[in-house]
Amino acid sequence: MKKFILSILAITLVQKGFAQSLEKMQWFNEPEKWEIKNNTLNMFVTPQSDYWRISHYGFTVDDAPFYYTTYGGEFEAKVKITGDYKARFDQMGLMLRIDHENYIKTGIEFVDGKYNLSTVVTHKTSDWSVTTLDKSPPFIWIKAVRRLDAVEVFYSYDDKTYMMLRNANLQDNIPVMVGLMAASPDGKGFNAKFEGFKVRHLSDQRRLEWLKKNGN
């Protein structure tokens, strides 16, 4: 009986380990209004805020809310996002950030009344890839998988079937800030809800390959 109880306790601790504690994360550009309840982050997104560097538009901004934790190595991060989008370019999702010149942000961006799956990859300058959805879902799941020197981005309507959105370069062997980002570049802000944010550690691929070659 004692072994059974210990086994249940161990399983519970492992399960909790997969869920990121939002209370232990920190802000970069903290918004005026936000709260955490039941592992859900609600915020009113700061008006006239964004992340972008130089290309096409000729300006650089780095002032939108970003609630993050830091991970080294390889990992999988995902979150369920729900936004009351109002103005052009209102956006929310995940961001992986090394510094102000190297980051990836991905999620939903509201453009011309339509929901777009959007990814901005920045290395000195920013680029933008976008896919317009044929429907306006009440929420969507976004997942980012960091493997070696790349990040694969996926989306899902049900947290079961994920479709790949993009593969982008991100320097490996360096810690990454990963977390929840929202911006309202042209607007007066909007309500954004992030649910079920999780980061799952992935074993280092190079180490696994070494073990295969050098194991007993």
C-alpha positions in Angstrom: 0.0 0.0 0.0 2.8 2.3 0.9 4.5 1.7 -2.5 1.2 2.4 -4.2 0.8 5.8 -2.5 4.4 6.7 -3.3 3.8 5.8 -6.9 0.7 8.0 -7.1 2.6 10.8 -5.5 5.5 10.5 -7.9 3.1 10.5 -10.9 1.3 13.6 -9.5 4.6 15.4 -9.1 5.7 14.5 -12.7 2.3 15.7 -14.1 2.7 19.0 -12.2 6.2 19.4 -13.6 4.8 19.6 -17.1 2.6 22.6 -16.2 4.4 25.9 -16.1 3.6 27.9 -13.0 2.5 31.3 -14.3 3.0 32.9 -10.9 6.8 32.2 -11.1 7.2 33.9 -14.5 8.1 37.6 -15.1 7.2 40.5 -17.2 9.0 42.3 -20.0 6.9 45.5 -20.6 4.2 44.8 -18.0 0.7 45.9 -19.0 -1.4 48.1 -16.7 -4.2 45.5 -16.3 -3.6 41.8 -15.9 -4.4 38.9 -13.6 -3.6 35.2 -13.1 -6.3 32.8 -12.0 -6.6 29.0 -12.4 -3.4 28.9 -14.5 -4.9 31.4 -16.9 -3.4 34.8 -17.8 -5.8 37.6 -18.7 -4.5 40.9 -19.8 -5.6 44.1 -21.4 -3.0 44.6 -24.1 -1.0 47.8 -24.1 -2.2 50.2 -26.8 0.2 51.2 -29.6 2.7 48.4 -28.7 4.5 45.9 -30.9 7.7 44.0 -31.7 9.4 44.7 -35.0 12.8 45.6 -36.3 13.6 47.9 -39.3 12.6 46.0 -42.5 9.9 47.2 -44.8 8.5 49.8 -42.4 11.8 51.4 -41.4 11.1 51.6 -37.6 12.0 49.5 -34.6 9.7 48.8 -31.6 10.2 46.6 -28.6 7.5 47.6 -26.2 4.6 45.1 -26.2 3.7 42.9 -23.1 5.7 39.7 -22.8 5.2 37.3 -19.9 8.0 34.8 -19.9 10.2 32.2 -18.3 13.7 31.1 -19.4 14.8 27.7 -20.8 18.0 26.3 -22.0 18.3 23.4 -24.4 15.5 21.9 -26.4 11.8 22.1 -25.5 8.2 22.2 -26.6 5.9 25.1 -25.6 2.2 25.4 -26.2 -0.8 27.6 -25.2 -4.4 28.1 -25.9 -5.2 31.7 -27.0 -8.4 33.7 -27.1 -8.5 37.3 -28.1 -11.2 40.0 -28.4 -9.4 41.5 -31.4 -10.6 44.9 -32.5 -8.0 46.8 -34.6 -5.8 46.0 -37.5 -2.7 44.1 -36.4 -4.0 43.1 -33.0 -2.1 40.0 -32.1 -1.3 37.4 -29.5 0.6 34.1 -29.1 3.9 32.7 -28.1 7.3 34.4 -28.3 10.8 32.9 -28.1 13.4 35.5 -27.5 17.2 35.6 -27.1 17.5 39.4 -27.2 16.1 42.5 -28.9 17.7 41.4 -32.2 16.8 37.7 -32.2 13.3 36.5 -31.5 10.3 34.6 -33.0 6.7 35.6 -32.3 3.8 33.5 -33.6 0.0 33.2 -33.1 -3.1 35.0 -34.4 -2.9 38.4 -36.0 -6.1 40.3 -36.9 -5.8 42.0 -40.3 -8.6 43.6 -42.3 -11.3 41.8 -40.3 -9.7 38.3 -40.8 -7.9 35.9 -38.5 -4.4 35.2 -39.7 -1.8 32.7 -38.5 1.2 34.9 -38.2 4.9 34.4 -37.6 7.5 37.1 -37.3 11.2 35.9 -37.3 13.7 38.5 -36.4 17.5 38.3 -36.8 18.7 41.9 -36.9 15.7 42.6 -39.1 12.2 41.2 -39.1 10.3 39.2 -41.6 6.6 38.3 -41.6 4.8 35.2 -42.9 1.0 35.0 -42.8 -1.8 32.5 -43.6 -5.4 33.7 -43.6 -7.8 31.3 -41.9 -11.1 30.5 -43.7 -13.0 30.8 -40.4 -12.8 32.8 -37.2 -12.3 30.2 -34.4 -13.2 31.2 -30.9 -9.7 30.1 -29.8 -6.7 28.3 -31.2 -3.7 26.4 -29.8 -0.2 27.4 -30.8 2.9 25.2 -30.3 6.6 25.9 -30.8 9.2 23.1 -30.7 12.8 24.1 -30.3 15.2 21.5 -31.7 18.9 22.2 -32.2 19.2 25.5 -34.2 15.5 25.6 -35.4 12.0 26.2 -34.1 9.0 24.5 -35.7 5.7 26.3 -35.2 2.3 24.5 -35.2 -1.3 25.3 -34.7 -4.4 23.3 -33.7 -8.1 23.8 -33.2 -8.4 21.1 -30.6 -5.0 20.4 -29.0 -5.0 17.0 -30.7 -4.3 17.5 -34.4 -1.5 20.0 -35.1 -0.6 21.5 -38.5 2.8 22.9 -39.2 3.0 26.6 -39.8 6.7 27.4 -40.1 10.2 26.2 -39.5 12.7 29.0 -38.6 16.2 29.4 -37.5 17.1 30.2 -33.9 20.6 30.0 -32.4 21.1 26.8 -30.3 23.1 26.3 -27.1 21.9 29.6 -25.6 19.1 30.2 -23.1 15.8 31.4 -24.5 13.0 33.5 -23.0 9.7 31.7 -23.9 6.3 32.9 -23.0 3.1 34.8 -23.8 3.1 37.9 -26.0 0.3 40.2 -27.2 0.4 43.5 -29.1 -1.8 46.2 -30.4 0.3 48.3 -32.9 -2.6 50.3 -34.4 -5.2 49.9 -31.8 -6.3 51.0 -28.3 -5.7 47.6 -26.8 -7.9 44.5 -26.4 -8.6 41.7 -23.9 -6.3 38.6 -24.4 -6.6 35.3 -22.6 -3.9 32.6 -22.4 -4.8 29.2 -21.0 -2.9 26.0 -20.3 0.6 27.3 -21.0 3.1 24.4 -20.8 6.8 24.0 -21.5 8.0 20.4 -21.8 11.7 19.6 -21.7 13.1 17.6 -24.7 16.3 15.6 -24.4 19.2 17.1 -26.4 19.4 15.4 -29.8 23.2 15.6 -30.1 23.5 14.0 -26.6 21.1 11.2 -27.6 23.1 10.5 -30.8 26.3 10.4 -28.8 24.8 7.9 -26.3 23.7 5.7 -29.2 27.2 5.6 -30.6 29.0 5.3 -27.3 26.6 3.4 -25.0 27.4 0.1 -23.6 
